[in-house]
Amino acid sequence: MYDMETRQHALALLLSGRSMNSVSKETGISRAAIRAWQVRIEPLPRMDQTQCTAPPDPAAYAYLLGLCLGDGCISPHPRGGYHLRIACADAWPGLIEQCRAAILAVRPSDKVYVLQRQGCVAVTSYGRHWPCLFPQHGPGRKHERRIVLEEWQQEIVDAYPWELIRGLIHSDGCRITNWTTRIVGGVRKRYEYPRYFFTNKSDDIRKLCTDTLTKVGVRWTILARGCDPLNVSVARKESVALMDAHIGPKY
């Protein structure tokens, strides 16, 4: 929740002639929030958390949590309520449908629609309870703030670890085929092998991924991109086989 001084400062920057994009980048506040303040600057009454019931389908919730931590965001609507948006690449129509189905399983009363963007779609749903279902929602980029699960969320993840991992891989992960060469009998031969990657700038989200992988018996390593340890790699044959049994490639 932004205080009134922060709201007034953002609107003052707009009134000075600044663009919405530049104000959003400077303050770390989403454009949707700033647009909402142009309509109503006063904070809306805080939603009673007791109004939020447990997700009716905890397995679908664990999957949706993984998608949200990777490629999801929640933004306020100018007239109240919130939009949940999850970006999905056009290349994976199966993922788009799984994302849509998971949202409907978690919030059967809310509608889901797909907004086409260049090279991707935003699977979107409007509702009043998204922030309490995903309390990791907050101002700024995910990797610049703490991401910690609530106790009730951790209980769901403990019960459905593979669903969370599937959501994380489907959002910020992939299954690829690596190759190498070896000299065998004086002849250089090419060998191919599959591996999984999960890439995310947030230390907290990567740790949530690796902690959950460890719980299900998957061995992993961290690979750096430049000097940053952004990649979680699963390459051991038995661990890849375990991932294939529960996750598989995107489609």
Residue frames as qw, qx, qy, qz and C-alpha x, y, z in Angstrom:
[[0.000, 0.889, 0.459, 0.000, 0.00, 0.00, 0.00],
 [0.424, 0.336, -0.010, 0.841, 1.47, 3.32, -1.07],
 [0.181, -0.581, -0.457, 0.648, 1.16, 6.29, 1.29],
 [0.278, 0.888, 0.349, -0.114, -0.49, 9.56, 0.21],
 [0.150, -0.813, 0.327, 0.457, 2.85, 11.37, -0.17],
 [0.403, -0.154, 0.780, 0.453, 4.06, 8.77, -2.67],
 [0.378, 0.607, 0.688, 0.122, 0.82, 9.01, -4.64],
 [0.100, 0.951, 0.137, -0.257, 0.93, 12.81, -4.75],
 [0.285, -0.628, 0.514, 0.509, 4.59, 12.78, -5.83],
 [0.434, 0.127, 0.795, 0.404, 3.88, 10.43, -8.76],
 [0.282, 0.786, 0.546, 0.065, 0.94, 12.54, -9.93],
 [0.094, -0.905, 0.086, 0.406, 2.98, 15.73, -9.56],
 [0.378, -0.336, 0.658, 0.558, 5.61, 14.27, -11.89],
 [0.364, 0.472, 0.742, 0.305, 2.90, 13.58, -14.46],
 [0.088, 0.927, 0.334, -0.147, 1.55, 17.13, -14.13],
 [0.265, -0.735, 0.311, 0.541, 5.05, 18.48, -14.76],
 [0.557, 0.649, -0.318, -0.408, 4.91, 16.97, -18.24],
 [0.179, -0.390, 0.901, 0.069, 6.62, 13.63, -17.62],
 [0.631, 0.062, -0.609, -0.477, 5.39, 10.53, -19.44],
 [0.869, -0.341, 0.080, -0.349, 3.67, 7.68, -17.65],
 [0.925, 0.162, -0.262, 0.223, 6.55, 5.35, -18.57],
 [0.383, 0.507, -0.421, 0.648, 9.25, 7.63, -17.17],
 [0.462, -0.536, 0.300, -0.640, 7.37, 8.20, -13.91],
 [0.966, -0.170, -0.044, -0.189, 6.82, 4.45, -13.52],
 [0.810, 0.284, -0.332, 0.391, 10.52, 3.70, -14.11],
 [0.130, 0.568, -0.402, 0.707, 11.72, 6.40, -11.71],
 [0.525, -0.429, 0.338, -0.652, 9.36, 5.51, -8.85],
 [0.056, 0.124, -0.989, 0.063, 9.09, 1.74, -9.36],
 [0.472, 0.293, 0.561, -0.614, 5.29, 2.09, -9.32],
 [0.378, 0.285, 0.812, 0.341, 3.26, 0.29, -11.97],
 [0.086, -0.087, -0.338, -0.933, 1.56, 2.34, -14.65],
 [0.386, -0.485, -0.721, -0.309, -1.76, 0.71, -13.73],
 [0.409, -0.555, -0.526, 0.497, -1.46, 2.03, -10.16],
 [0.154, -0.244, 0.028, 0.957, -0.60, 5.56, -11.34],
 [0.211, -0.255, -0.577, -0.747, -3.54, 5.53, -13.78],
 [0.421, -0.560, -0.713, 0.007, -5.82, 4.41, -10.94],
 [0.334, -0.472, -0.346, 0.739, -4.62, 7.35, -8.79],
 [0.007, 0.047, 0.302, 0.952, -5.58, 9.75, -11.56],
 [0.423, -0.451, -0.606, -0.500, -9.16, 8.58, -11.01],
 [0.669, -0.703, -0.140, -0.199, -9.02, 8.19, -7.23],
 [0.319, 0.609, -0.568, 0.452, -5.97, 9.16, -5.19],
 [0.542, -0.475, 0.472, -0.507, -7.36, 8.05, -1.80],
 [0.063, 0.198, -0.978, 0.002, -6.54, 4.45, -0.85],
 [0.673, -0.245, -0.478, -0.509, -9.43, 2.04, -1.12],
 [0.681, -0.505, 0.358, -0.390, -10.56, 0.44, 2.14],
 [0.020, 0.411, -0.911, -0.018, -8.40, -2.58, 2.93],
 [0.739, -0.053, -0.519, -0.427, -10.01, -5.85, 2.05],
 [0.691, -0.446, 0.438, -0.363, -10.96, -8.05, 4.97],
 [0.178, 0.423, -0.878, -0.134, -8.64, -11.03, 4.68],
 [0.412, 0.059, 0.843, -0.340, -11.30, -13.24, 6.28],
 [0.670, 0.500, 0.086, -0.542, -13.36, -12.77, 3.10],
 [0.448, 0.527, -0.682, -0.240, -10.80, -14.84, 1.22],
 [0.923, -0.178, 0.256, -0.224, -11.49, -18.53, 1.41],
 [0.505, -0.388, 0.710, 0.303, -8.98, -21.31, 0.86],
 [0.346, 0.374, -0.595, -0.622, -8.48, -22.16, -2.83],
 [0.870, 0.039, 0.213, -0.443, -11.02, -24.84, -3.79],
 [0.944, 0.290, -0.077, 0.135, -8.38, -26.67, -5.85],
 [0.463, -0.799, 0.304, 0.233, -5.03, -26.54, -3.98],
 [0.725, -0.005, 0.497, 0.477, -3.17, -28.43, -6.71],
 [0.396, 0.737, 0.339, 0.431, -4.26, -25.87, -9.32],
 [0.226, -0.974, 0.021, -0.011, -3.33, -23.12, -6.87],
 [0.662, -0.508, 0.373, 0.406, 0.22, -24.48, -6.46],
 [0.606, 0.318, 0.480, 0.549, 0.62, -24.51, -10.25],
 [0.137, 0.895, 0.267, 0.329, -0.80, -21.00, -10.56],
 [0.473, -0.846, 0.114, 0.216, 1.50, -19.79, -7.77],
 [0.676, -0.190, 0.430, 0.567, 4.49, -20.98, -9.81],
 [0.402, 0.601, 0.445, 0.528, 3.22, -19.15, -12.89],
 [0.142, -0.966, -0.175, -0.125, 2.60, -15.97, -10.88],
 [0.581, -0.686, 0.222, 0.378, 6.05, -15.98, -9.30],
 [0.596, 0.011, 0.492, 0.635, 7.55, -16.30, -12.74],
 [0.151, 0.216, 0.464, 0.846, 5.53, -14.30, -15.26],
 [0.192, -0.712, -0.660, -0.143, 2.59, -12.97, -13.27],
 [0.121, 0.091, -0.251, 0.956, 1.56, -9.61, -11.85],
 [0.111, -0.697, -0.700, 0.110, -1.41, -8.10, -10.03],
 [0.143, 0.133, 0.049, 0.980, -2.50, -4.53, -10.73],
 [0.166, 0.459, 0.601, -0.633, -5.35, -2.44, -9.27],
 [0.179, 0.555, 0.649, 0.488, -8.36, -1.54, -11.37],
 [0.023, 0.264, -0.051, 0.963, -9.39, 2.15, -11.36],
 [0.575, -0.387, -0.182, -0.697, -12.89, 1.24, -10.17],
 [0.637, -0.423, 0.525, -0.374, -11.73, -1.18, -7.49],
 [0.972, 0.087, 0.216, -0.032, -10.68, -4.80, -7.59],
 [0.291, -0.639, 0.616, 0.357, -7.58, -6.20, -9.28],
 [0.805, 0.491, -0.254, -0.214, -6.38, -7.73, -12.50],
 [0.695, -0.371, 0.578, 0.211, -4.25, -10.88, -12.39],
 [0.635, 0.700, -0.243, -0.217, -2.13, -11.11, -15.55],
 [0.715, -0.336, 0.561, 0.247, 0.16, -13.94, -16.57],
 [0.373, 0.696, -0.425, -0.442, 2.28, -13.59, -19.71],
 [0.790, -0.005, 0.608, 0.082, 2.47, -16.71, -21.89],
 [0.047, -0.424, 0.604, 0.674, 4.38, -17.02, -25.16],
 [0.721, 0.361, -0.109, -0.581, 2.38, -17.69, -28.32],
 [0.393, 0.411, -0.811, -0.136, 4.69, -20.65, -28.98],
 [0.082, -0.003, -0.949, 0.304, 3.07, -22.66, -26.17],
 [0.504, -0.282, -0.306, -0.757, -0.71, -22.88, -26.74],
 [0.686, -0.296, -0.663, 0.041, -0.93, -25.77, -24.29],
 [0.359, -0.130, -0.479, 0.791, 0.57, -23.59, -21.57],
 [0.225, -0.166, -0.063, -0.958, -1.94, -20.83, -22.30],
 [0.667, -0.311, -0.482, -0.475, -4.81, -23.27, -21.87],
 [0.644, -0.237, -0.633, 0.359, -3.32, -24.77, -18.68],
 [0.154, 0.014, -0.305, 0.940, -2.91, -21.28, -17.25],
 [0.436, -0.228, -0.223, -0.841, -6.52, -20.42, -18.08],
 [0.724, -0.290, -0.598, -0.184, -7.77, -23.67, -16.56],
 [0.508, -0.134, -0.588, 0.615, -5.78, -23.12, -13.35],
 [0.088, -0.109, 0.164, -0.976, -7.23, -19.63, -12.85],
 [0.617, -0.247, -0.347, -0.662, -10.77, -20.97, -13.31],
 [0.714, -0.215, -0.655, 0.121, -10.06, -23.80, -10.84],
 [0.351, -0.093, -0.487, 0.794, -8.80, -21.34, -8.22],
 [0.208, 0.313, 0.269, -0.887, -11.52, -18.71, -8.79],
 [0.235, 0.342, 0.870, 0.268, -14.47, -20.43, -10.50],
 [0.127, 0.813, 0.505, -0.258, -16.65, -17.33, -10.19],
 [0.053, -0.748, 0.223, 0.622, -14.19, -15.02, -11.99],
 [0.772, 0.623, 0.113, -0.051, -13.97, -14.74, -15.77],
 [0.563, -0.413, 0.463, 0.545, -10.73, -15.34, -17.66],
 [0.616, 0.774, 0.124, -0.074, -9.83, -13.73, -20.96],
 [0.743, -0.102, 0.300, 0.589, -6.78, -13.70, -23.20],
 [0.177, 0.938, -0.024, -0.298, -5.28, -10.44, -24.45],
 [0.843, 0.336, 0.130, 0.398, -3.01, -10.72, -27.47],
 [0.200, -0.879, 0.254, 0.350, 0.32, -8.93, -27.31],
 [0.547, 0.690, -0.458, -0.124, 3.28, -9.02, -29.71],
 [0.443, 0.382, -0.799, 0.141, 4.69, -12.54, -29.43],
 [0.136, -0.079, -0.875, 0.458, 2.70, -13.41, -26.31],
 [0.401, -0.599, -0.478, -0.502, -0.68, -13.26, -24.64],
 [0.101, -0.255, 0.588, -0.761, -1.71, -11.99, -21.23],
 [0.440, -0.402, -0.792, -0.134, -4.04, -14.48, -19.58],
 [0.055, -0.255, 0.266, -0.928, -6.09, -12.10, -17.44],
 [0.384, -0.538, -0.747, -0.066, -8.73, -12.33, -14.74],
 [0.139, -0.507, 0.149, -0.837, -10.46, -9.57, -12.78],
 [0.642, -0.481, -0.598, 0.004, -11.37, -10.12, -9.12],
 [0.295, -0.856, 0.115, -0.408, -11.33, -8.52, -5.69],
 [0.813, -0.541, 0.209, -0.052, -9.37, -11.22, -3.89],
 [0.817, 0.448, -0.234, 0.278, -6.20, -11.74, -5.94],
 [0.116, 0.714, -0.488, 0.489, -3.94, -9.84, -3.48],
 [0.607, -0.466, 0.512, -0.389, -4.90, -12.05, -0.56],
 [0.983, 0.137, 0.114, -0.039, -4.61, -15.20, -2.65],
 [0.773, 0.318, -0.086, 0.542, -1.14, -14.06, -3.75],
 [0.371, -0.910, -0.087, 0.163, 0.21, -11.88, -0.90],
 [0.653, -0.191, 0.261, 0.685, 3.62, -11.75, -2.60],
 [0.278, 0.762, 0.358, 0.461, 2.06, -8.99, -4.72],
 [0.388, -0.747, -0.142, 0.520, 3.65, -5.63, -4.01],
 [0.287, 0.940, -0.093, -0.160, 5.24, -2.53, -5.49],
 [0.076, -0.741, 0.634, 0.209, 8.44, -2.83, -7.49],
 [0.664, 0.359, -0.623, -0.204, 10.11, -5.72, -9.27],
 [0.927, -0.320, -0.147, -0.125, 10.05, -9.14, -7.66],
 [0.823, 0.108, -0.281, 0.481, 13.84, -9.49, -7.56],
 [0.179, 0.488, -0.261, 0.814, 14.16, -6.17, -5.71],
 [0.526, -0.441, 0.267, -0.676, 11.95, -7.14, -2.76],
 [0.237, -0.205, 0.915, -0.255, 11.47, -10.06, -0.43],
 [0.707, -0.005, -0.446, -0.549, 9.36, -12.96, -1.67],
 [0.072, -0.167, 0.900, -0.396, 8.28, -15.21, 1.21],
 [0.449, -0.306, -0.733, -0.409, 5.39, -17.68, 1.27],
 [0.550, -0.423, 0.256, -0.673, 2.71, -17.43, 3.92],
 [0.342, -0.232, 0.879, -0.240, 2.35, -20.47, 6.18],
 [0.726, 0.340, 0.472, -0.367, -0.86, -21.60, 4.43],
 [0.608, 0.686, -0.309, -0.253, 0.85, -21.31, 1.04],
 [0.056, 0.541, -0.837, 0.054, 3.80, -23.39, 2.20],
 [0.573, -0.002, 0.752, -0.325, 1.40, -26.08, 3.41],
 [0.767, 0.545, 0.141, -0.308, -0.11, -26.25, -0.09],
 [0.411, 0.715, -0.559, -0.086, 3.35, -26.38, -1.69],
 [0.254, -0.387, 0.865, -0.192, 4.39, -29.17, 0.71],
 [0.684, 0.215, 0.627, -0.305, 1.30, -31.13, -0.34],
 [0.724, 0.628, 0.282, 0.033, 1.67, -30.39, -4.08],
 [0.385, -0.643, 0.352, 0.561, 5.38, -29.75, -4.74],
 [0.464, 0.108, 0.672, 0.567, 5.37, -30.94, -8.35],
 [0.210, 0.826, 0.502, 0.145, 2.54, -28.58, -9.24],
 [0.183, -0.922, 0.072, 0.333, 4.59, -25.61, -7.98],
 [0.461, -0.375, 0.580, 0.557, 7.67, -26.82, -9.87],
 [0.433, 0.456, 0.677, 0.383, 5.61, -27.27, -13.03],
 [0.090, 0.950, 0.296, -0.033, 4.35, -23.69, -12.74],
 [0.315, -0.794, 0.295, 0.429, 7.86, -22.33, -12.21],
 [0.478, -0.116, 0.687, 0.534, 9.27, -24.28, -15.17],
 [0.348, 0.638, 0.634, 0.262, 6.34, -23.32, -17.39],
 [0.010, 0.984, 0.137, -0.115, 6.90, -19.64, -16.60],
 [0.003, 0.907, -0.414, -0.083, 10.66, -19.08, -16.27],
 [0.561, -0.372, 0.727, 0.134, 12.03, -22.49, -17.20],
 [0.680, 0.503, -0.351, -0.402, 12.60, -24.80, -20.13],
 [0.841, -0.151, 0.506, 0.122, 13.63, -28.29, -21.16],
 [0.409, 0.782, -0.379, -0.280, 16.41, -28.28, -23.76],
 [0.976, 0.076, 0.073, 0.191, 18.77, -30.73, -25.43],
 [0.180, -0.849, 0.449, 0.213, 22.46, -30.13, -24.81],
 [0.937, 0.322, -0.085, 0.109, 25.25, -31.80, -26.74],
 [0.328, -0.777, 0.510, 0.171, 28.93, -32.57, -26.33],
 [0.794, 0.468, -0.384, -0.057, 31.60, -34.53, -28.18],
 [0.664, -0.557, 0.499, 0.019, 33.97, -37.25, -26.99],
 [0.375, 0.546, -0.718, -0.214, 36.81, -39.19, -28.56],
 [0.838, -0.129, 0.467, -0.251, 35.85, -42.89, -28.65],
 [0.838, 0.110, 0.462, 0.268, 38.27, -45.30, -30.34],
 [0.394, -0.177, 0.365, 0.825, 40.01, -42.40, -32.01],
 [0.028, 0.488, 0.594, 0.638, 36.76, -41.07, -33.45],
 [0.103, 0.054, 0.341, -0.933, 35.00, -37.95, -32.21],
 [0.159, -0.465, -0.835, -0.249, 31.36, -38.70, -31.51],
 [0.238, -0.333, 0.038, -0.912, 28.51, -36.36, -30.67],
 [0.242, -0.347, -0.872, 0.247, 26.33, -37.06, -27.62],
 [0.272, -0.462, -0.161, -0.828, 23.04, -35.34, -26.82],
 [0.310, -0.315, -0.809, 0.387, 21.34, -35.18, -23.44],
 [0.210, -0.759, -0.386, -0.480, 18.31, -33.31, -22.06],
 [0.340, -0.162, -0.526, 0.763, 18.38, -30.89, -19.16],
 [0.144, -0.847, -0.495, -0.128, 16.06, -28.46, -17.41],
 [0.307, 0.158, -0.194, 0.918, 16.71, -24.82, -16.60],
 [0.191, -0.857, -0.478, 0.019, 14.94, -22.37, -14.34],
 [0.423, 0.199, -0.038, 0.883, 16.09, -18.75, -14.66],
 [0.246, -0.871, -0.383, -0.183, 14.97, -15.97, -12.35],
 [0.265, 0.605, -0.297, 0.690, 16.66, -12.85, -10.93],
 [0.562, -0.641, 0.138, -0.504, 15.03, -13.21, -7.52],
 [0.156, 0.362, -0.866, 0.308, 17.19, -15.02, -4.97],
 [0.498, -0.038, 0.611, -0.614, 14.05, -15.85, -2.97],
 [0.827, 0.314, -0.005, -0.466, 12.18, -17.36, -5.92],
 [0.576, 0.460, -0.676, -0.007, 15.22, -19.41, -7.00],
 [0.066, -0.281, 0.843, -0.454, 15.56, -20.70, -3.43],
 [0.698, 0.102, 0.382, -0.597, 11.89, -21.64, -3.35],
 [0.797, 0.418, -0.332, -0.283, 12.48, -23.59, -6.56],
 [0.429, 0.430, -0.770, 0.195, 15.62, -25.38, -5.33],
 [0.332, -0.211, 0.716, -0.576, 14.16, -26.13, -1.89],
 [0.805, 0.188, 0.220, -0.518, 11.15, -27.75, -3.54],
 [0.709, 0.469, -0.513, -0.124, 13.31, -29.67, -6.02],
 [0.106, 0.402, -0.835, 0.361, 15.34, -31.05, -3.12],
 [0.567, -0.074, 0.557, -0.602, 12.18, -32.20, -1.33],
 [0.881, 0.301, 0.081, -0.357, 11.10, -34.29, -4.33],
 [0.833, -0.208, 0.446, 0.254, 14.55, -35.81, -4.81],
 [0.640, 0.721, 0.087, 0.251, 15.78, -33.79, -7.80],
 [0.629, -0.413, 0.091, 0.652, 19.49, -32.92, -7.79],
 [0.322, 0.914, 0.186, 0.160, 20.29, -29.45, -9.11],
 [0.589, -0.180, -0.006, 0.788, 23.16, -27.04, -9.56],
 [0.091, 0.918, 0.170, -0.346, 23.41, -23.27, -9.93],
 [0.633, 0.241, 0.312, 0.666, 24.98, -21.88, -13.10],
 [0.119, -0.645, -0.099, 0.748, 25.97, -18.23, -13.38],
 [0.488, 0.740, 0.346, 0.308, 25.00, -15.93, -16.21],
 [0.215, 0.782, -0.243, 0.533, 28.03, -13.70, -16.29],
 [0.175, 0.267, -0.704, 0.634, 28.70, -13.09, -12.61],
 [0.561, -0.175, 0.249, -0.770, 25.07, -13.57, -11.53],
 [0.089, -0.032, 0.994, -0.055, 23.88, -17.02, -10.32],
 [0.517, 0.147, 0.023, -0.843, 20.57, -16.82, -12.14],
 [0.699, 0.167, -0.547, -0.430, 20.18, -20.35, -13.53],
 [0.663, -0.254, 0.645, -0.282, 19.02, -23.47, -11.73],
 [0.499, 0.406, -0.674, -0.363, 20.16, -26.46, -13.79],
 [0.804, -0.136, 0.527, -0.240, 18.93, -30.07, -13.63],
 [0.482, 0.602, -0.560, -0.302, 21.18, -32.26, -15.76],
 [0.240, -0.282, 0.922, -0.113, 21.78, -35.57, -13.94],
 [0.315, -0.027, -0.811, -0.491, 20.16, -38.41, -15.85],
 [0.228, -0.380, -0.877, 0.185, 18.04, -39.73, -12.98],
 [0.023, 0.489, 0.378, -0.785, 16.84, -36.25, -12.02],
 [0.262, 0.229, -0.419, -0.839, 15.94, -35.36, -15.60],
 [0.296, -0.186, -0.898, -0.267, 13.97, -38.61, -15.82],
 [0.126, -0.478, -0.718, 0.490, 12.11, -37.64, -12.65],
 [0.137, 0.441, 0.031, -0.886, 11.37, -34.19, -14.09],
 [0.263, 0.074, -0.697, -0.663, 10.18, -35.76, -17.34],
 [0.204, -0.325, -0.923, 0.031, 7.77, -37.98, -15.42],
 [0.113, -0.649, -0.586, 0.473, 6.16, -34.99, -13.68],
 [0.041, 0.692, -0.020, -0.720, 6.85, -31.94, -15.87],
 [0.637, 0.398, 0.558, 0.353, 7.95, -32.61, -19.44],
 [0.270, 0.026, 0.255, 0.928, 8.59, -29.99, -22.11],
 [0.301, 0.483, 0.265, -0.778, 6.25, -27.07, -22.71],
 [0.281, 0.267, 0.804, 0.451, 3.87, -27.41, -25.63]]
